[in-house]
Amino acid sequence: MTTYPVSPERHDSDPSLAELLGAGARMAPHWAVPADPAPAPVSPAAIHGVVVPDASARLIAASAYGG
């Protein structure tokens, strides 16, 4: 395993976006790719039995996501 030294003053603060992107890029080759393909999309008409509380529905309807 490769270690990346970090100075003590840098360790105490939050990493920058560039550091996070670099860490992700270094880790990417170690992530396994799922063998199975992603499931096919489901038609909205096929979805049934989902219950959403009124307060949650109002919250989503009032947000940028609800339109």
CHARMM-style PDB file with segment names, atoms N, HN, CA, C and O in Angstrom:
ATOM      1  N   MET     1       0.838  -1.170   0.000  1.00  0.00      PROA
ATOM      2  CA  MET     1       0.000   0.000   0.000  1.00  0.00      PROA
ATOM      3  C   MET     1       0.888   1.239   0.000  1.00  0.00      PROA
ATOM      4  O   MET     1       1.884   1.301   0.721  1.00  0.00      PROA
ATOM      5  N   THR     2       0.526   2.203  -0.798  1.00  0.00      PROA
ATOM      6  HN  THR     2      -0.283   2.152  -1.383  1.00  0.00      PROA
ATOM      7  CA  THR     2       1.283   3.441  -0.864  1.00  0.00      PROA
ATOM      8  C   THR     2       0.747   4.419   0.171  1.00  0.00      PROA
ATOM      9  O   THR     2      -0.465   4.584   0.312  1.00  0.00      PROA
ATOM     10  N   THR     3       1.644   5.057   0.885  1.00  0.00      PROA
ATOM     11  HN  THR     3       2.628   4.923   0.771  1.00  0.00      PROA
ATOM     12  CA  THR     3       1.220   6.083   1.827  1.00  0.00      PROA
ATOM     13  C   THR     3       1.634   7.436   1.284  1.00  0.00      PROA
ATOM     14  O   THR     3       2.640   7.558   0.586  1.00  0.00      PROA
ATOM     15  N   TYR     4       0.859   8.438   1.608  1.00  0.00      PROA
ATOM     16  HN  TYR     4       0.041   8.339   2.175  1.00  0.00      PROA
ATOM     17  CA  TYR     4       1.126   9.790   1.170  1.00  0.00      PROA
ATOM     18  C   TYR     4       1.327  10.653   2.406  1.00  0.00      PROA
ATOM     19  O   TYR     4       0.383  10.895   3.158  1.00  0.00      PROA
ATOM     20  N   PRO     5       2.561  11.122   2.620  1.00  0.00      PROA
ATOM     21  CA  PRO     5       2.825  11.899   3.831  1.00  0.00      PROA
ATOM     22  C   PRO     5       2.058  13.225   3.816  1.00  0.00      PROA
ATOM     23  O   PRO     5       1.901  13.861   2.774  1.00  0.00      PROA
ATOM     24  N   VAL     6       1.595  13.614   4.980  1.00  0.00      PROA
ATOM     25  HN  VAL     6       1.722  13.097   5.827  1.00  0.00      PROA
ATOM     26  CA  VAL     6       0.863  14.861   5.138  1.00  0.00      PROA
ATOM     27  C   VAL     6       1.502  15.618   6.283  1.00  0.00      PROA
ATOM     28  O   VAL     6       1.748  15.063   7.354  1.00  0.00      PROA
ATOM     29  N   SER     7       1.767  16.885   6.045  1.00  0.00      PROA
ATOM     30  HN  SER     7       1.567  17.336   5.175  1.00  0.00      PROA
ATOM     31  CA  SER     7       2.368  17.687   7.111  1.00  0.00      PROA
ATOM     32  C   SER     7       1.351  17.880   8.236  1.00  0.00      PROA
ATOM     33  O   SER     7       0.150  17.900   7.969  1.00  0.00      PROA
ATOM     34  N   PRO     8       1.800  18.023   9.493  1.00  0.00      PROA
ATOM     35  CA  PRO     8       0.868  18.165  10.615  1.00  0.00      PROA
ATOM     36  C   PRO     8      -0.086  19.344  10.454  1.00  0.00      PROA
ATOM     37  O   PRO     8      -1.266  19.228  10.785  1.00  0.00      PROA
ATOM     38  N   GLU     9       0.400  20.468   9.955  1.00  0.00      PROA
ATOM     39  HN  GLU     9       1.358  20.563   9.686  1.00  0.00      PROA
ATOM     40  CA  GLU     9      -0.489  21.617   9.812  1.00  0.00      PROA
ATOM     41  C   GLU     9      -1.554  21.380   8.736  1.00  0.00      PROA
ATOM     42  O   GLU     9      -2.659  21.914   8.831  1.00  0.00      PROA
ATOM     43  N   ARG    10      -1.232  20.596   7.730  1.00  0.00      PROA
ATOM     44  HN  ARG    10      -0.334  20.162   7.653  1.00  0.00      PROA
ATOM     45  CA  ARG    10      -2.199  20.280   6.674  1.00  0.00      PROA
ATOM     46  C   ARG    10      -3.206  19.250   7.163  1.00  0.00      PROA
ATOM     47  O   ARG    10      -4.359  19.255   6.734  1.00  0.00      PROA
ATOM     48  N   HSD    11      -2.777  18.370   8.059  1.00  0.00      PROA
ATOM     49  HN  HSD    11      -1.840  18.366   8.408  1.00  0.00      PROA
ATOM     50  CA  HSD    11      -3.650  17.311   8.575  1.00  0.00      PROA
ATOM     51  C   HSD    11      -4.779  17.881   9.424  1.00  0.00      PROA
ATOM     52  O   HSD    11      -5.857  17.291   9.491  1.00  0.00      PROA
ATOM     53  N   ASP    12      -4.550  19.005  10.064  1.00  0.00      PROA
ATOM     54  HN  ASP    12      -3.674  19.484  10.009  1.00  0.00      PROA
ATOM     55  CA  ASP    12      -5.553  19.574  10.959  1.00  0.00      PROA
ATOM     56  C   ASP    12      -6.658  20.325  10.235  1.00  0.00      PROA
ATOM     57  O   ASP    12      -7.692  20.605  10.842  1.00  0.00      PROA
ATOM     58  N   SER    13      -6.485  20.658   8.981  1.00  0.00      PROA
ATOM     59  HN  SER    13      -5.645  20.430   8.489  1.00  0.00      PROA
ATOM     60  CA  SER    13      -7.501  21.414   8.260  1.00  0.00      PROA
ATOM     61  C   SER    13      -8.219  20.514   7.263  1.00  0.00      PROA
ATOM     62  O   SER    13      -7.783  19.397   6.985  1.00  0.00      PROA
ATOM     63  N   ASP    14      -9.306  21.011   6.742  1.00  0.00      PROA
ATOM     64  HN  ASP    14      -9.660  21.919   6.968  1.00  0.00      PROA
ATOM     65  CA  ASP    14     -10.071  20.257   5.750  1.00  0.00      PROA
ATOM     66  C   ASP    14      -9.328  20.222   4.427  1.00  0.00      PROA
ATOM     67  O   ASP    14      -8.662  21.194   4.069  1.00  0.00      PROA
ATOM     68  N   PRO    15      -9.430  19.117   3.690  1.00  0.00      PROA
ATOM     69  CA  PRO    15      -8.762  19.040   2.394  1.00  0.00      PROA
ATOM     70  C   PRO    15      -9.473  19.929   1.370  1.00  0.00      PROA
ATOM     71  O   PRO    15     -10.671  20.189   1.484  1.00  0.00      PROA
ATOM     72  N   SER    16      -8.735  20.379   0.392  1.00  0.00      PROA
ATOM     73  HN  SER    16      -7.762  20.168   0.299  1.00  0.00      PROA
ATOM     74  CA  SER    16      -9.318  21.202  -0.670  1.00  0.00      PROA
ATOM     75  C   SER    16     -10.021  20.294  -1.677  1.00  0.00      PROA
ATOM     76  O   SER    16      -9.839  19.076  -1.665  1.00  0.00      PROA
ATOM     77  N   LEU    17     -10.818  20.897  -2.537  1.00  0.00      PROA
ATOM     78  HN  LEU    17     -10.966  21.886  -2.546  1.00  0.00      PROA
ATOM     79  CA  LEU    17     -11.497  20.129  -3.569  1.00  0.00      PROA
ATOM     80  C   LEU    17     -10.484  19.451  -4.490  1.00  0.00      PROA
ATOM     81  O   LEU    17     -10.680  18.306  -4.897  1.00  0.00      PROA
ATOM     82  N   ALA    18      -9.405  20.156  -4.816  1.00  0.00      PROA
ATOM     83  HN  ALA    18      -9.246  21.087  -4.485  1.00  0.00      PROA
ATOM     84  CA  ALA    18      -8.372  19.570  -5.676  1.00  0.00      PROA
ATOM     85  C   ALA    18      -7.742  18.347  -5.011  1.00  0.00      PROA
ATOM     86  O   ALA    18      -7.463  17.351  -5.678  1.00  0.00      PROA
ATOM     87  N   GLU    19      -7.517  18.422  -3.696  1.00  0.00      PROA
ATOM     88  HN  GLU    19      -7.744  19.231  -3.154  1.00  0.00      PROA
ATOM     89  CA  GLU    19      -6.950  17.267  -2.985  1.00  0.00      PROA
ATOM     90  C   GLU    19      -7.922  16.101  -2.975  1.00  0.00      PROA
ATOM     91  O   GLU    19      -7.511  14.953  -3.147  1.00  0.00      PROA
ATOM     92  N   LEU    20      -9.208  16.376  -2.778  1.00  0.00      PROA
ATOM     93  HN  LEU    20      -9.542  17.309  -2.639  1.00  0.00      PROA
ATOM     94  CA  LEU    20     -10.203  15.306  -2.787  1.00  0.00      PROA
ATOM     95  C   LEU    20     -10.303  14.661  -4.172  1.00  0.00      PROA
ATOM     96  O   LEU    20     -10.405  13.440  -4.288  1.00  0.00      PROA
ATOM     97  N   LEU    21     -10.272  15.486  -5.215  1.00  0.00      PROA
ATOM     98  HN  LEU    21     -10.189  16.478  -5.121  1.00  0.00      PROA
ATOM     99  CA  LEU    21     -10.308  14.933  -6.573  1.00  0.00      PROA
ATOM    100  C   LEU    21      -9.077  14.086  -6.857  1.00  0.00      PROA
ATOM    101  O   LEU    21      -9.176  13.032  -7.485  1.00  0.00      PROA
ATOM    102  N   GLY    22      -7.918  14.542  -6.397  1.00  0.00      PROA
ATOM    103  HN  GLY    22      -7.838  15.398  -5.887  1.00  0.00      PROA
ATOM    104  CA  GLY    22      -6.689  13.772  -6.589  1.00  0.00      PROA
ATOM    105  C   GLY    22      -6.732  12.447  -5.847  1.00  0.00      PROA
ATOM    106  O   GLY    22      -6.310  11.418  -6.375  1.00  0.00      PROA
ATOM    107  N   ALA    23      -7.247  12.475  -4.620  1.00  0.00      PROA
ATOM    108  HN  ALA    23      -7.590  13.311  -4.191  1.00  0.00      PROA
ATOM    109  CA  ALA    23      -7.355  11.240  -3.838  1.00  0.00      PROA
ATOM    110  C   ALA    23      -8.315  10.270  -4.521  1.00  0.00      PROA
ATOM    111  O   ALA    23      -8.050   9.069  -4.577  1.00  0.00      PROA
ATOM    112  N   GLY    24      -9.425  10.785  -5.036  1.00  0.00      PROA
ATOM    113  HN  GLY    24      -9.640  11.760  -4.990  1.00  0.00      PROA
ATOM    114  CA  GLY    24     -10.375   9.931  -5.749  1.00  0.00      PROA
ATOM    115  C   GLY    24      -9.759   9.321  -6.990  1.00  0.00      PROA
ATOM    116  O   GLY    24      -9.980   8.146  -7.285  1.00  0.00      PROA
ATOM    117  N   ALA    25      -8.986  10.110  -7.720  1.00  0.00      PROA
ATOM    118  HN  ALA    25      -8.805  11.064  -7.481  1.00  0.00      PROA
ATOM    119  CA  ALA    25      -8.337   9.611  -8.939  1.00  0.00      PROA
ATOM    120  C   ALA    25      -7.322   8.520  -8.607  1.00  0.00      PROA
ATOM    121  O   ALA    25      -7.195   7.545  -9.347  1.00  0.00      PROA
ATOM    122  N   ARG    26      -6.601   8.681  -7.499  1.00  0.00      PROA
ATOM    123  HN  ARG    26      -6.704   9.473  -6.898  1.00  0.00      PROA
ATOM    124  CA  ARG    26      -5.631   7.647  -7.108  1.00  0.00      PROA
ATOM    125  C   ARG    26      -6.329   6.381  -6.637  1.00  0.00      PROA
ATOM    126  O   ARG    26      -5.786   5.289  -6.800  1.00  0.00      PROA
ATOM    127  N   MET    27      -7.515   6.500  -6.059  1.00  0.00      PROA
ATOM    128  HN  MET    27      -7.956   7.388  -5.927  1.00  0.00      PROA
ATOM    129  CA  MET    27      -8.225   5.339  -5.530  1.00  0.00      PROA
ATOM    130  C   MET    27      -9.031   4.611  -6.599  1.00  0.00      PROA
ATOM    131  O   MET    27      -9.309   3.420  -6.453  1.00  0.00      PROA
ATOM    132  N   ALA    28      -9.410   5.305  -7.670  1.00  0.00      PROA
ATOM    133  HN  ALA    28      -9.184   6.272  -7.789  1.00  0.00      PROA
ATOM    134  CA  ALA    28     -10.293   4.735  -8.690  1.00  0.00      PROA
ATOM    135  C   ALA    28      -9.819   3.387  -9.233  1.00  0.00      PROA
ATOM    136  O   ALA    28     -10.648   2.493  -9.398  1.00  0.00      PROA
ATOM    137  N   PRO    29      -8.527   3.195  -9.520  1.00  0.00      PROA
ATOM    138  CA  PRO    29      -8.114   1.891 -10.051  1.00  0.00      PROA
ATOM    139  C   PRO    29      -8.331   0.733  -9.067  1.00  0.00      PROA
ATOM    140  O   PRO    29      -8.322  -0.428  -9.476  1.00  0.00      PROA
ATOM    141  N   HSD    30      -8.523   1.028  -7.798  1.00  0.00      PROA
ATOM    142  HN  HSD    30      -8.531   1.971  -7.466  1.00  0.00      PROA
ATOM    143  CA  HSD    30      -8.690  -0.023  -6.789  1.00  0.00      PROA
ATOM    144  C   HSD    30     -10.151  -0.409  -6.576  1.00  0.00      PROA
ATOM    145  O   HSD    30     -10.430  -1.386  -5.883  1.00  0.00      PROA
ATOM    146  N   TRP    31     -11.090   0.340  -7.159  1.00  0.00      PROA
ATOM    147  HN  TRP    31     -10.863   1.134  -7.723  1.00  0.00      PROA
ATOM    148  CA  TRP    31     -12.505   0.045  -6.984  1.00  0.00      PROA
ATOM    149  C   TRP    31     -12.936  -1.019  -7.965  1.00  0.00      PROA
ATOM    150  O   TRP    31     -12.591  -0.965  -9.145  1.00  0.00      PROA
ATOM    151  N   ALA    32     -13.684  -1.981  -7.481  1.00  0.00      PROA
ATOM    152  HN  ALA    32     -13.964  -2.025  -6.522  1.00  0.00      PROA
ATOM    153  CA  ALA    32     -14.187  -3.062  -8.326  1.00  0.00      PROA
ATOM    154  C   ALA    32     -15.390  -2.579  -9.127  1.00  0.00      PROA
ATOM    155  O   ALA    32     -16.219  -1.819  -8.626  1.00  0.00      PROA
ATOM    156  N   VAL    33     -15.475  -3.021 -10.357  1.00  0.00      PROA
ATOM    157  HN  VAL    33     -14.801  -3.638 -10.764  1.00  0.00      PROA
ATOM    158  CA  VAL    33     -16.609  -2.692 -11.217  1.00  0.00      PROA
ATOM    159  C   VAL    33     -17.622  -3.820 -11.088  1.00  0.00      PROA
ATOM    160  O   VAL    33     -17.253  -4.987 -11.221  1.00  0.00      PROA
ATOM    161  N   PRO    34     -18.895  -3.505 -10.831  1.00  0.00      PROA
ATOM    162  CA  PRO    34     -19.898  -4.569 -10.706  1.00  0.00      PROA
ATOM    163  C   PRO    34     -19.965  -5.419 -11.972  1.00  0.00      PROA
ATOM    164  O   PRO    34     -19.893  -4.894 -13.083  1.00  0.00      PROA
ATOM    165  N   ALA    35     -20.102  -6.726 -11.800  1.00  0.00      PROA
ATOM    166  HN  ALA    35     -20.160  -7.152 -10.897  1.00  0.00      PROA
ATOM    167  CA  ALA    35     -20.168  -7.638 -12.936  1.00  0.00      PROA
ATOM    168  C   ALA    35     -21.506  -7.532 -13.656  1.00  0.00      PROA
ATOM    169  O   ALA    35     -21.570  -7.682 -14.877  1.00  0.00      PROA
ATOM    170  N   ASP    36     -22.577  -7.273 -12.903  1.00  0.00      PROA
ATOM    171  HN  ASP    36     -22.524  -7.151 -11.912  1.00  0.00      PROA
ATOM    172  CA  ASP    36     -23.903  -7.198 -13.498  1.00  0.00      PROA
ATOM    173  C   ASP    36     -24.158  -5.796 -14.029  1.00  0.00      PROA
ATOM    174  O   ASP    36     -23.728  -4.815 -13.423  1.00  0.00      PROA
ATOM    175  N   PRO    37     -24.852  -5.693 -15.153  1.00  0.00      PROA
ATOM    176  CA  PRO    37     -25.201  -4.360 -15.652  1.00  0.00      PROA
ATOM    177  C   PRO    37     -26.243  -3.713 -14.744  1.00  0.00      PROA
ATOM    178  O   PRO    37     -26.912  -4.399 -13.971  1.00  0.00      PROA
ATOM    179  N   ALA    38     -26.376  -2.422 -14.839  1.00  0.00      PROA
ATOM    180  HN  ALA    38     -25.833  -1.865 -15.467  1.00  0.00      PROA
ATOM    181  CA  ALA    38     -27.370  -1.709 -14.039  1.00  0.00      PROA
ATOM    182  C   ALA    38     -28.765  -2.190 -14.419  1.00  0.00      PROA
ATOM    183  O   ALA    38     -29.002  -2.539 -15.575  1.00  0.00      PROA
ATOM    184  N   PRO    39     -29.682  -2.213 -13.471  1.00  0.00      PROA
ATOM    185  CA  PRO    39     -31.038  -2.660 -13.804  1.00  0.00      PROA
ATOM    186  C   PRO    39     -31.701  -1.697 -14.789  1.00  0.00      PROA
ATOM    187  O   PRO    39     -31.389  -0.507 -14.824  1.00  0.00      PROA
ATOM    188  N   ALA    40     -32.607  -2.231 -15.572  1.00  0.00      PROA
ATOM    189  HN  ALA    40     -32.861  -3.198 -15.543  1.00  0.00      PROA
ATOM    190  CA  ALA    40     -33.326  -1.418 -16.553  1.00  0.00      PROA
ATOM    191  C   ALA    40     -34.253  -0.437 -15.833  1.00  0.00      PROA
ATOM    192  O   ALA    40     -34.757  -0.749 -14.754  1.00  0.00      PROA
ATOM    193  N   PRO    41     -34.481   0.731 -16.407  1.00  0.00      PROA
ATOM    194  CA  PRO    41     -35.406   1.682 -15.792  1.00  0.00      PROA
ATOM    195  C   PRO    41     -36.814   1.097 -15.697  1.00  0.00      PROA
ATOM    196  O   PRO    41     -37.213   0.264 -16.510  1.00  0.00      PROA
ATOM    197  N   VAL    42     -37.543   1.545 -14.704  1.00  0.00      PROA
ATOM    198  HN  VAL    42     -37.219   2.222 -14.044  1.00  0.00      PROA
ATOM    199  CA  VAL    42     -38.909   1.075 -14.484  1.00  0.00      PROA
ATOM    200  C   VAL    42     -39.871   2.181 -14.898  1.00  0.00      PROA
ATOM    201  O   VAL    42     -39.659   3.350 -14.576  1.00  0.00      PROA
ATOM    202  N   SER    43     -40.905   1.815 -15.597  1.00  0.00      PROA
ATOM    203  HN  SER    43     -41.077   0.865 -15.859  1.00  0.00      PROA
ATOM    204  CA  SER    43     -41.925   2.768 -16.007  1.00  0.00      PROA
ATOM    205  C   SER    43     -42.638   3.313 -14.771  1.00  0.00      PROA
ATOM    206  O   SER    43     -42.956   2.547 -13.862  1.00  0.00      PROA
ATOM    207  N   PRO    44     -42.895   4.620 -14.719  1.00  0.00      PROA
ATOM    208  CA  PRO    44     -43.634   5.163 -13.575  1.00  0.00      PROA
ATOM    209  C   PRO    44     -44.991   4.486 -13.373  1.00  0.00      PROA
ATOM    210  O   PRO    44     -45.471   4.393 -12.243  1.00  0.00      PROA
ATOM    211  N   ALA    45     -45.607   4.016 -14.451  1.00  0.00      PROA
ATOM    212  HN  ALA    45     -45.217   4.092 -15.368  1.00  0.00      PROA
ATOM    213  CA  ALA    45     -46.897   3.340 -14.334  1.00  0.00      PROA
ATOM    214  C   ALA    45     -46.786   2.016 -13.579  1.00  0.00      PROA
ATOM    215  O   ALA    45     -47.770   1.532 -13.021  1.00  0.00      PROA
ATOM    216  N   ALA    46     -45.596   1.437 -13.564  1.00  0.00      PROA
ATOM    217  HN  ALA    46     -44.797   1.831 -14.017  1.00  0.00      PROA
ATOM    218  CA  ALA    46     -45.402   0.162 -12.880  1.00  0.00      PROA
ATOM    219  C   ALA    46     -45.136   0.332 -11.383  1.00  0.00      PROA
ATOM    220  O   ALA    46     -45.141  -0.644 -10.633  1.00  0.00      PROA
ATOM    221  N   ILE    47     -44.908   1.558 -10.960  1.00  0.00      PROA
ATOM    222  HN  ILE    47     -44.904   2.351 -11.569  1.00  0.00      PROA
ATOM    223  CA  ILE    47     -44.634   1.808  -9.540  1.00  0.00      PROA
ATOM    224  C   ILE    47     -45.963   2.029  -8.833  1.00  0.00      PROA
ATOM    225  O   ILE    47     -46.732   2.914  -9.207  1.00  0.00      PROA
ATOM    226  N   HSD    48     -46.227   1.236  -7.824  1.00  0.00      PROA
ATOM    227  HN  HSD    48     -45.601   0.517  -7.520  1.00  0.00      PROA
ATOM    228  CA  HSD    48     -47.458   1.383  -7.067  1.00  0.00      PROA
ATOM    229  C   HSD    48     -47.204   1.003  -5.612  1.00  0.00      PROA
ATOM    230  O   HSD    48     -46.236   0.309  -5.302  1.00  0.00      PROA
ATOM    231  N   GLY    49     -48.052   1.448  -4.755  1.00  0.00      PROA
ATOM    232  HN  GLY    49     -48.839   2.011  -5.007  1.00  0.00      PROA
ATOM    233  CA  GLY    49     -47.939   1.107  -3.347  1.00  0.00      PROA
ATOM    234  C   GLY    49     -46.980   1.997  -2.574  1.00  0.00      PROA
ATOM    235  O   GLY    49     -46.641   1.686  -1.432  1.00  0.00      PROA
ATOM    236  N   VAL    50     -46.537   3.096  -3.168  1.00  0.00      PROA
ATOM    237  HN  VAL    50     -46.813   3.349  -4.096  1.00  0.00      PROA
ATOM    238  CA  VAL    50     -45.639   4.012  -2.469  1.00  0.00      PROA
ATOM    239  C   VAL    50     -46.493   5.044  -1.747  1.00  0.00      PROA
ATOM    240  O   VAL    50     -47.342   5.695  -2.356  1.00  0.00      PROA
ATOM    241  N   VAL    51     -46.262   5.191  -0.440  1.00  0.00      PROA
ATOM    242  HN  VAL    51     -45.573   4.662   0.055  1.00  0.00      PROA
ATOM    243  CA  VAL    51     -47.018   6.144   0.361  1.00  0.00      PROA
ATOM    244  C   VAL    51     -46.063   7.230   0.838  1.00  0.00      PROA
ATOM    245  O   VAL    51     -45.026   6.944   1.437  1.00  0.00      PROA
ATOM    246  N   VAL    52     -46.423   8.467   0.566  1.00  0.00      PROA
ATOM    247  HN  VAL    52     -47.265   8.699   0.079  1.00  0.00      PROA
ATOM    248  CA  VAL    52     -45.613   9.603   0.982  1.00  0.00      PROA
ATOM    249  C   VAL    52     -46.458  10.455   1.921  1.00  0.00      PROA
ATOM    250  O   VAL    52     -47.573  10.837   1.565  1.00  0.00      PROA
ATOM    251  N   PRO    53     -45.951  10.762   3.114  1.00  0.00      PROA
ATOM    252  CA  PRO    53     -46.714  11.611   4.025  1.00  0.00      PROA
ATOM    253  C   PRO    53     -46.997  12.977   3.385  1.00  0.00      PROA
ATOM    254  O   PRO    53     -46.185  13.484   2.611  1.00  0.00      PROA
ATOM    255  N   ASP    54     -48.154  13.568   3.714  1.00  0.00      PROA
ATOM    256  HN  ASP    54     -48.813  13.156   4.343  1.00  0.00      PROA
ATOM    257  CA  ASP    54     -48.539  14.859   3.140  1.00  0.00      PROA
ATOM    258  C   ASP    54     -47.487  15.930   3.368  1.00  0.00      PROA
ATOM    259  O   ASP    54     -47.205  16.723   2.470  1.00  0.00      PROA
ATOM    260  N   ALA    55     -46.898  15.963   4.573  1.00  0.00      PROA
ATOM    261  HN  ALA    55     -47.128  15.319   5.303  1.00  0.00      PROA
ATOM    262  CA  ALA    55     -45.892  16.983   4.872  1.00  0.00      PROA
ATOM    263  C   ALA    55     -44.682  16.829   3.955  1.00  0.00      PROA
ATOM    264  O   ALA    55     -44.121  17.829   3.505  1.00  0.00      PROA
ATOM    265  N   SER    56     -44.277  15.608   3.674  1.00  0.00      PROA
ATOM    266  HN  SER    56     -44.732  14.796   4.040  1.00  0.00      PROA
ATOM    267  CA  SER    56     -43.142  15.374   2.785  1.00  0.00      PROA
ATOM    268  C   SER    56     -43.488  15.766   1.355  1.00  0.00      PROA
ATOM    269  O   SER    56     -42.666  16.363   0.659  1.00  0.00      PROA
ATOM    270  N   ALA    57     -44.681  15.440   0.917  1.00  0.00      PROA
ATOM    271  HN  ALA    57     -45.349  14.955   1.482  1.00  0.00      PROA
ATOM    272  CA  ALA    57     -45.100  15.791  -0.433  1.00  0.00      PROA
ATOM    273  C   ALA    57     -45.137  17.310  -0.600  1.00  0.00      PROA
ATOM    274  O   ALA    57     -44.732  17.829  -1.640  1.00  0.00      PROA
ATOM    275  N   ARG    58     -45.625  18.029   0.428  1.00  0.00      PROA
ATOM    276  HN  ARG    58     -45.954  17.607   1.272  1.00  0.00      PROA
ATOM    277  CA  ARG    58     -45.652  19.500   0.353  1.00  0.00      PROA
ATOM    278  C   ARG    58     -44.236  20.057   0.333  1.00  0.00      PROA
ATOM    279  O   ARG    58     -43.958  21.018  -0.383  1.00  0.00      PROA
ATOM    280  N   LEU    59     -43.338  19.463   1.112  1.00  0.00      PROA
ATOM    281  HN  LEU    59     -43.563  18.682   1.694  1.00  0.00      PROA
ATOM    282  CA  LEU    59     -41.959  19.924   1.156  1.00  0.00      PROA
ATOM    283  C   LEU    59     -41.296  19.788  -0.218  1.00  0.00      PROA
ATOM    284  O   LEU    59     -40.621  20.708  -0.680  1.00  0.00      PROA
ATOM    285  N   ILE    60     -41.487  18.659  -0.854  1.00  0.00      PROA
ATOM    286  HN  ILE    60     -42.035  17.911  -0.479  1.00  0.00      PROA
ATOM    287  CA  ILE    60     -40.899  18.434  -2.183  1.00  0.00      PROA
ATOM    288  C   ILE    60     -41.568  19.329  -3.217  1.00  0.00      PROA
ATOM    289  O   ILE    60     -40.890  19.880  -4.084  1.00  0.00      PROA
ATOM    290  N   ALA    61     -42.877  19.480  -3.142  1.00  0.00      PROA
ATOM    291  HN  ALA    61     -43.428  19.032  -2.439  1.00  0.00      PROA
ATOM    292  CA  ALA    61     -43.600  20.314  -4.108  1.00  0.00      PROA
ATOM    293  C   ALA    61     -43.143  21.774  -4.016  1.00  0.00      PROA
ATOM    294  O   ALA    61     -43.146  22.491  -5.016  1.00  0.00      PROA
ATOM    295  N   ALA    62     -42.757  22.205  -2.837  1.00  0.00      PROA
ATOM    296  HN  ALA    62     -42.755  21.623  -2.024  1.00  0.00      PROA
ATOM    297  CA  ALA    62     -42.335  23.596  -2.644  1.00  0.00      PROA
ATOM    298  C   ALA    62     -40.865  23.809  -2.991  1.00  0.00      PROA
ATOM    299  O   ALA    62     -40.407  24.951  -3.034  1.00  0.00      PROA
ATOM    300  N   SER    63     -40.131  22.756  -3.233  1.00  0.00      PROA
ATOM    301  HN  SER    63     -40.503  21.829  -3.197  1.00  0.00      PROA
ATOM    302  CA  SER    63     -38.694  22.869  -3.505  1.00  0.00      PROA
ATOM    303  C   SER    63     -38.427  23.021  -5.003  1.00  0.00      PROA
ATOM    304  O   SER    63     -39.346  22.953  -5.820  1.00  0.00      PROA
ATOM    305  N   ALA    64     -37.184  23.222  -5.339  1.00  0.00      PROA
ATOM    306  HN  ALA    64     -36.438  23.277  -4.675  1.00  0.00      PROA
ATOM    307  CA  ALA    64     -36.780  23.302  -6.745  1.00  0.00      PROA
ATOM    308  C   ALA    64     -36.984  21.970  -7.449  1.00  0.00      PROA
ATOM    309  O   ALA    64     -37.144  21.939  -8.670  1.00  0.00      PROA
ATOM    310  N   TYR    65     -36.981  20.868  -6.704  1.00  0.00      PROA
ATOM    311  HN  TYR    65     -36.851  20.893  -5.712  1.00  0.00      PROA
ATOM    312  CA  TYR    65     -37.137  19.546  -7.305  1.00  0.00      PROA
ATOM    313  C   TYR    65     -38.594  19.246  -7.648  1.00  0.00      PROA
ATOM    314  O   TYR    65     -38.879  18.475  -8.565  1.00  0.00      PROA
ATOM    315  N   GLY    66     -39.499  19.851  -6.916  1.00  0.00      PROA
ATOM    316  HN  GLY    66     -39.268  20.478  -6.171  1.00  0.00      PROA
ATOM    317  CA  GLY    66     -40.923  19.560  -7.127  1.00  0.00      PROA
ATOM    318  C   GLY    66     -41.554  20.354  -8.248  1.00  0.00      PROA
ATOM    319  O   GLY    66     -42.655  20.038  -8.699  1.00  0.00      PROA
ATOM    320  N   GLY    67     -40.872  21.367  -8.691  1.00  0.00      PROA
ATOM    321  HN  GLY    67     -39.978  21.623  -8.324  1.00  0.00      PROA
ATOM    322  CA  GLY    67     -41.375  22.131  -9.823  1.00  0.00      PROA
ATOM    323  C   GLY    67     -42.164  23.256  -9.362  1.00  0.00      PROA
ATOM    324  OT1 GLY    67     -42.677  24.024 -10.175  1.00  0.00      PROA
TER     325      GLY     67
END
